[in-house]
């Protein structure tokens, strides 16, 4: 059985390990290493970060980051979601993503965005199952290990928040 909890600093060692597993795939992020807790904490919305626990083990995490400091973008956030390698394919990702969507709408977030490498088919499918759609892509937006990478831009608009 899986439970979803608010992420706290005590979860960081396991969250960081899961993040490092994602980094190691070469398909999850341009990041080459995980940041410190303080840097990660400052970059993510404190009230919209969650961990999925199976027993006493963190199986995955999801968190939102503001896309801009400008007040007009207060209802727009970027999603980061990572599932531990041994828990992939067990529907943990969709449950975490649906949870953060529900909680984000309660917090008046009307648009969620994601940037996903086109090669990360599993993540693209996960986001599409949760109602995200590909809006376009950024061609050769950054280099990774000397290779230019494209990033698909996905968006999910709330049907209940920010519609007026």
Beta strands, then each sheet from edge to edge (+ up, - down):
strand 1: 2-6
strand 2: 49-54
strand 3: 57-66
strand 4: 76-83
strand 5: 111-116
strand 6: 133-144
strand 7: 147-157
sheet 1: 1+ 2- 3+ 4- 5- 7+ 6-
end
